[in-house]
């Protein structure tokens, strides 16, 4: 259920994410600045309204404006993971944002980790499906980890390694310290979130200790591969009869923040594709591209003007297994929601 890390070497500063879930379809959205947006919260009196200050490139599976990760034109980058010990704040008098739209809001509004932290208590996180936690990085080389523990937001700004899996950072690092002297080969990615944290934390430490690193992007993908949840003949079918399929690593994404370039591959297409933010003006229409494509190399030119059917494709696929929670009429609302967003600047 997802792994992230950051590291900084030479002229590269990367935030890397494995997105682990039950399926791998998705949509990449290029969104311009100057769009008027309103939150999806059901409480009309508490809706949040804002105008996007910055253009963004985001990766989504549950609908446009509900990203799993993304980068804005100033280099602010955010990636999410499920937090299995997470608990969002109790209802209070603050307006709410759901756990995915919160990412879009930060990317739309802010250019730095400092600004995100300064405003982190402005809104209350509302759970629509999962409690999440977040890794945030920016073009100054700064990283922060945001957890929610017992309803309280915890921000980690000073860490030896900025690594996260699916347990709060505080609990994860305490667990990892017990195995500081264990050899790397003793660590596994096939058991719990804490075990996977120990592995990725050690791998990132090793990278940071190297005197030189020729290709930080390639190294990032190598690390993501080592902590990936990979399908096998057994894992693909042993769930049958239990009703819940296993999660696999469907997307591996590397955000090269200094160069404002995004690299990714997915489970069905191992070709690494790149998206260069300087290929976009962020002053025109919204653009989109199916994440699960057969392309390779630099793909910025393959984006096309966004259409409602792009959103419909991913939403009907994603929400079908959750139709008891999100009936078809609510799915239709999510499909059409972006059509209400208008340019004002």
C-alpha positions in Angstrom: 0.0 0.0 0.0 2.7 2.5 -1.1 6.2 3.5 -0.3 7.9 6.9 -0.7 11.4 8.3 -0.1 13.4 11.4 -1.0 17.1 11.9 -1.4 19.4 14.6 -2.7 22.6 14.0 -4.6 24.6 16.4 -6.8 22.2 18.2 -9.1 19.2 16.0 -8.4 16.6 16.0 -5.7 14.1 13.2 -6.0 10.9 12.2 -4.4 10.0 8.6 -5.4 6.8 6.7 -4.9 5.5 3.2 -5.4 1.7 3.2 -5.7 0.4 -0.2 -4.5 -3.2 -1.0 -5.0 -5.7 -3.5 -6.4 -5.6 -2.2 -10.0 -3.4 0.0 -12.2 -5.5 2.2 -14.5 -5.1 5.9 -14.1 -5.1 9.4 -15.6 -2.3 12.0 -15.7 -3.7 15.6 -15.6 -2.0 18.8 -16.6 -4.0 21.6 -14.9 -3.3 25.4 -15.6 -3.2 28.2 -13.1 -6.2 30.5 -12.8 -9.0 27.9 -12.3 -11.8 28.5 -9.7 -12.4 25.4 -7.7 -14.7 24.3 -4.9 -14.2 21.4 -2.5 -16.2 18.2 -2.7 -17.3 18.2 0.9 -21.0 17.5 1.4 -21.5 20.3 3.9 -22.5 23.3 1.6 -21.8 25.8 4.4 -18.3 24.6 4.8 -17.1 24.3 1.2 -13.6 25.6 0.4 -13.3 27.8 -2.7 -9.9 28.7 -4.2 -8.2 29.8 -7.4 -5.2 27.8 -8.5 -2.0 29.9 -8.3 0.2 27.3 -10.0 -0.1 24.8 -12.8 0.2 21.2 -11.8 0.8 17.7 -13.2 -1.0 15.0 -11.2 -1.5 11.3 -11.2 -5.0 10.1 -10.3 -7.0 6.9 -10.2 -10.2 8.1 -8.3 -11.0 11.1 -10.4 -9.6 14.4 -11.7 -8.8 16.8 -8.8 -8.3 13.8 -6.5 -4.6 12.9 -7.1 -2.3 10.3 -5.5 0.7 12.4 -6.2 1.9 15.4 -8.3 4.2 18.3 -8.9 3.5 22.0 -9.5 5.3 24.4 -11.7 7.3 25.8 -8.8 8.6 22.3 -7.8 6.3 21.6 -4.8 5.8 17.8 -4.9 3.4 15.6 -2.8 2.9 11.9 -2.7 0.5 9.9 -0.5 0.4 6.6 1.2 -2.2 4.7 3.2 -1.5 5.2 7.0 -2.7 2.0 8.7 -2.4 3.6 12.2 -3.8 7.0 11.0 -6.7 8.9 12.5 -7.8 12.2 11.0 -9.0 15.0 13.2 -12.5 14.9 14.7 -15.2 17.1 13.2 -14.7 20.7 14.3 -15.5 24.2 13.0 -12.9 24.2 10.3 -13.9 23.5 6.7 -12.9 20.1 5.4 -11.0 18.7 2.5 -11.0 15.0 1.6 -7.7 13.1 1.8 -7.0 13.3 -2.0 -8.4 16.8 -2.8 -6.1 18.0 0.0 -3.1 17.2 -2.3 -4.6 19.1 -5.2 -5.3 22.1 -3.0 -1.7 22.3 -1.7 -0.3 22.0 -5.2 -2.7 24.6 -6.5 -2.0 27.1 -3.7 1.6 26.8 -2.5 5.2 26.8 -3.8 7.1 25.4 -0.8 7.1 23.0 2.1 7.2 26.0 4.4 3.9 27.3 3.1 2.2 24.0 3.3 3.3 23.6 7.0 2.2 27.2 7.8 -1.3 26.4 6.5 -1.5 22.7 7.5 -4.1 23.4 10.2 -6.4 25.6 8.1 -8.5 22.7 7.0 -9.7 19.4 8.6 -8.9 16.2 6.7 -12.1 14.3 5.9 -11.8 10.6 5.2 -13.7 9.4 2.1 -12.0 6.0 1.8 -8.7 5.8 3.6 -6.6 7.6 6.2 -3.5 8.8 4.4 -0.1 10.4 5.3 2.1 12.4 3.0 5.6 13.1 1.8 6.2 16.7 0.7 9.3 18.2 -1.0 10.1 21.4 -2.8 12.7 23.1 -5.0 14.7 24.3 -2.1 15.6 20.7 -1.2 13.4 20.6 1.8 11.2 17.6 2.8 8.5 17.1 5.4 6.5 14.1 6.4 2.9 14.6 7.6 1.1 12.0 9.7 -2.2 12.0 11.5 -2.0 10.2 14.9 -5.0 10.1 17.3 -6.6 12.9 15.4 -3.5 15.2 15.6 -1.4 16.3 12.7 2.3 15.5 13.2 4.9 17.1 10.9 8.5 15.7 10.7 10.9 18.2 9.3 14.2 16.8 10.5 15.0 13.2 9.7 18.1 11.3 8.8 16.2 9.7 6.0 12.9 10.8 4.6 11.2 7.4 4.0 7.6 6.3 4.6 5.5 3.2 4.1 2.1 2.6 5.7 2.8 3.3 9.4 3.4 6.6 11.1 7.0 7.8 10.8 7.5 7.9 14.6 6.5 4.3 15.0 8.4 3.2 11.9 11.7 4.8 12.8 11.5 3.4 16.4 11.0 0.0 14.9 13.9 0.5 12.4 16.3 1.4 15.2 16.0 -2.0 16.7 17.6 -3.5 13.6 20.3 -0.8 12.9 23.1 -3.4 13.0 21.3 -6.1 11.1 22.7 -6.9 7.6 20.7 -5.6 4.6 20.0 -9.2 3.4 17.9 -9.8 6.6 15.3 -7.2 5.5 12.2 -8.1 3.5 9.6 -6.2 1.5 7.1 -9.2 1.7 5.8 -8.9 5.2 4.6 -5.8 7.1 4.7 -2.1 6.5 7.3 -1.8 9.3 9.5 -4.4 7.6 9.3 -2.6 4.3 10.2 0.6 6.1 13.3 -1.0 7.5 14.4 -2.1 4.1 13.7 1.2 2.2 15.2 3.2 5.1 18.5 1.2 4.9 18.6 1.4 1.1 18.2 5.2 1.1 20.9 5.5 3.9 23.3 3.5 1.7 22.6 5.7 -1.3 23.3 8.8 0.8 26.5 7.4 2.1 28.0 6.9 -1.4 30.6 9.4 -2.4 29.3 9.6 -6.0 26.1 8.6 -7.7 26.1 8.6 -11.5 22.4 8.4 -12.2 20.0 9.3 -9.3 16.9 8.6 -11.5 18.0 5.1 -12.3 19.0 4.5 -8.7 15.6 5.6 -7.6 13.9 3.1 -9.8 16.2 0.4 -8.6 15.2 1.2 -5.0 11.5 1.2 -5.9 11.9 -2.2 -7.6 13.5 -3.6 -4.4 10.6 -2.6 -2.2 7.8 -3.3 -4.8 5.0 -5.7 -4.2 5.3 -8.0 -7.2 2.7 -10.5 -8.5 3.4 -14.2 -8.7 1.2 -17.1 -9.9 0.4 -17.8 -6.2 -0.4 -14.3 -5.1 -2.5 -13.6 -8.2 -4.9 -16.4 -7.4 -4.7 -17.4 -3.7 -7.2 -14.6 -2.8 -10.0 -16.3 -4.8 -12.8 -17.2 -2.4 -11.8 -14.6 0.2 -13.2 -11.7 -1.8 -10.3 -9.3 -1.5 -7.5 -9.4 -4.1 -3.9 -8.6 -3.2 -2.3 -5.2 -3.8 0.6 -4.9 -6.2 2.9 -2.1 -7.1 1.2 -0.7 -10.2 3.0 2.6 -10.6 6.5 3.6 -9.8 7.1 7.4 -10.1 10.2 9.5 -9.7 9.9 13.2 -9.4 13.2 15.0 -10.2 12.3 18.2 -8.5 15.3 20.4 -9.5 14.8 19.7 -13.2 11.0 19.6 -12.9 10.8 16.3 -14.7 8.6 13.4 -13.8 9.6 9.8 -14.7 7.3 6.8 -14.3 6.6 3.2 -15.3 3.7 0.9 -14.6 3.2 -2.8 -14.1 1.9 -3.4 -17.6 4.5 -1.1 -19.4 8.0 -1.2 -17.9 9.2 1.5 -20.3 10.2 4.6 -18.4 8.2 7.7 -19.6 9.1 11.3 -18.9 7.0 14.4 -18.5 8.9 17.7 -18.5 7.0 20.5 -16.9 8.7 23.1 -19.0 6.9 21.6 -22.0 3.7 23.1 -20.7 2.6 26.8 -20.4 0.0 26.1 -17.7 -2.0 29.0 -19.1 -4.2 27.1 -21.6 -6.8 24.3 -21.2 -6.6 21.2 -19.0 -4.7 18.4 -20.7 -4.9 14.6 -19.9 -3.3 11.3 -20.9 -4.2 7.8 -19.8 -1.5 6.7 -17.3 -1.8 3.1 -18.5 -0.5 3.7 -22.0 1.9 1.9 -24.3 4.2 4.9 -24.8 7.9 5.3 -24.0 10.3 8.2 -23.7 9.3 11.9 -23.5 5.5 11.9 -23.7 4.5 15.6 -23.1 3.4 15.9 -26.7 0.9 13.0 -26.3 -1.4 14.9 -23.9 -4.7 15.9 -25.3 -7.4 18.4 -24.2 -9.3 16.9 -21.2 -12.7 15.4 -21.9 -15.3 14.2 -19.4 -14.9 10.7 -20.8 -11.3 10.6 -19.5 -12.6 11.0 -16.0 -15.5 8.6 -16.6 -13.1 5.8 -17.6 -11.1 5.8 -14.4 -14.0 6.5 -12.0 -16.3 3.7 -13.3 -13.3 1.3 -13.1 -12.1 2.4 -9.7 -15.4 2.7 -7.9 -17.1 -0.4 -9.2 -15.7 -2.6 -6.3 -16.9 0.1 -3.9 -20.3 0.7 -5.3 -21.9 -0.1 -1.9 -20.1 3.0 -0.5 -20.2 5.1 -3.7 -23.4 4.3 -5.6 -23.6 5.1 -9.3 -25.3 8.5 -8.8 -22.3 9.6 -6.6 -19.9 8.3 -9.2 -21.7 10.4 -11.8 -21.3 13.4 -9.6 -17.5 12.8 -9.4 -17.4 12.3 -13.2 -19.0 15.6 -13.9 -17.5 17.6 -11.0 -14.5 18.9 -13.0 -16.9 20.4 -15.6 -17.9 23.0 -12.9 -14.4 24.3 -12.7 -14.0 27.5 -14.7 -11.1 29.8 -15.6 -11.2 33.1 -13.9 -7.7 34.4 -14.6 
